[in-house]
Amino acid sequence: MNDVTLIKEILEAAGRIAMQPFMKVNPSFKANQTYVTEADLAVQAFLKQALDTHFPEDGIIAEENNLRHEPISGDRYWIIDPIDGTASFVAGLPVWGIGLGLMDGGKPVAGFFWIPMSQDFYHTTPEGAVYRNEQPTKIKTPAPLHRESLFLSFSRLHRRYTLSPHFPGKLRGLGSTIAHMCYVATGSADAALLGRVCIWDLAAGMALLVNNGGVLRYLHGPAVRLTDLFSGEPTHAPMLCGHPEAVARFEALITPQTPSATRNIR
C-alpha cells in the first residue's frame, strides 16, 4: 500500500479542522447520551469527501449519522472515527485523535490514527509493520507484573468490575479507545480494557494490534470479529487487548461485581 503519505496529509488537514474550535466547544448529546460536536461532523464530512476523491471504488462506514456507503466494486471499507475521544476534546484534554481503518474481505488490514495535540501518527498497512511516526514498533513481551506495569481502562470499570488488589502496577484511563489500542500495540502499555464500543472505535487500532501480534478478545469470552459490528451496534461486552499472554494474565485479575456486569456498559 503506497498511500501512507497521502493519508497522513488527509488526517493532518482533518486535525486542523478539529483544532479550530478546540477549547471553545459547545457539545450536544446524541441519542446514546454521548457527546457530538460540530468538529466531529466537519471532520467526518472532510474525510468522506477525501476518500470519495482518492478511493472512489471503496465503501465507507462512519460514526456520525450512521453513515454507510457500499463499495462500487470489491469488498474494501474505510472506517471513520472523526474524533475518537470526543469527551476529552470537549474538556480541552490532549488525548483525542482522528481514526481511519481499512477493512478488506472482512479483515482489518490497515489503520491510521493522528493525535493533533502530540503530533503523533500511528499507522500500519497490509505489508505488516506498525509505526509510531517513522519508527517501527513492537508490542510488549509479557513479563512478570511490577510496580510500573501499565494497564489502560475505559472510565467506568469501577461501576461493574473489580481489579484485583494484587495488581502491582498502574491503572490509567486516557479517554480514547483508539489511543489505548495504539499505546498497547506499540509497546507503551501492557494491556487495555475497552468498553462497549462500535466498529469505528476499533478498526484502526485493531489493525495495528493484529499486525504487531496482539489480540482483541471479549472479557472472559472469544475473539472479537469486526464483521459482527458492521451494523453500527456496539460490542456486547467489554474487551481486552494486548499480547495473547498479557490478555490472559489481566483477564485473571478482573472479576464482575454483578451478574449483569457485561450489559449496558459504554
Buried (B, 14 or more C-beta within 10 A) or exposed (E): EEBBEEBBEBBBBBBEBBEEBBEEBEBEEBEEEEBBBBBBBBBBBBBBEBBEEEBEEBBBBBBBEEBEBEBEEEEBBBBBBBBBBBBBBBBEBBBBBBBBBBBBEEBBBBBBBBBBBEEBBBBBBEEEEBBBEEEEBEBBEBEEBEEEBBBBBBEBBEEBBEBEEEBEBEBBBBBBBBBBBBBBBBBBBBBBBBBBBBBBBBBBBBBBBBBBEBBBBBBBBEEBEBEEBBEBEBBBBBBBBBBEEBBBBBBEBBEBEEEEBBEEBB
